[in-house]
Amino acid sequence: MAELRPLTAELRHIAETELNEVKERLPADLDALREWLSKQPHLRARQEDQFLVGFLRGCKFSLEKSKSKIEHFYTIKTLMPELFANRVVDDKILALCRTGTYVRLPNAWGPSGPRIQITNYEKFDPKVYKLVDLFRYQTMLSEQAIWEDDHTNVSGFIEIIDMGKMSLSFLAQLDFTLIKRMGVFAEKAQPTRLKGIHLINCPKEAVALLNLAKGLMPSKLQQRFYVYKNLEQLNKVIPREYLPEEYGGSNGRISDIQAETEKQLLAYSDYFKEDSQYGVNEQLRPGKRVNADSIFGSEGSFRKLDID
């Protein structure tokens, strides 16, 4: 019998009707993935039930798509050491957590709805942190969600990005190669499904850059960008009650969410220390070896935008 956390009735209905999940078939599906992994000499992957079922659910229980996601998950993590190598819950990560720049709200969008996450760049100090630091932090929480968050795994997640008081110095350090690679990771490797990116309070200086960044994303993700002038426009789509208290809602207080997230990160300290033993070894890959060009495509020479 598969060792899985039981789903609520509402999420069970979504899993069965939208993701093609058949409870009685789960052990066989998980065994099929493990058998495939045992025949991949280049690939070292976690094989716990709760981890693997995240990929099955993210791929609507297509075994072939699940295999591809797992392959890309570990290949891209190996190809992007700036994000995924030596991830530890250190003072810098905890300090970034305490800023409240990025929070995952405690209540999902309804009993069977997606998880809601908010990034507020007003709280991000570009003199202290770089974009790669934020992405590294976000990938740690996203990986934790594969294990812990049934709403994210079954119904996906939405991202709200508040750009109201984003500094020009932050815009100056935008790394479009990194943004493009993160888009590829989200589409090809991340098992949790991104349902939408909702941007609010966008300053005029950011609109052109947003369009450029959006153009670098895979076409499927480009269709999931939504821009609103203000919070009132957003609330026509996402009711205010699902937002945190600081945004006029009743979905937690950001300071409390930060404190709880810090506890969760510390609880995963050993997990991230162990993570270095997983990945791909291209020397052992059967057939043609993979590199950054074959995964991410031609990236040109752009790196950062220069703003005086």
Order of alpha helices (4+ residues) and beta strands (2+ residues): alpha-alpha-beta-alpha-alpha-alpha-alpha-beta-beta-alpha-alpha-beta-alpha-alpha-beta-alpha-alpha-beta-alpha-alpha-alpha-beta-alpha
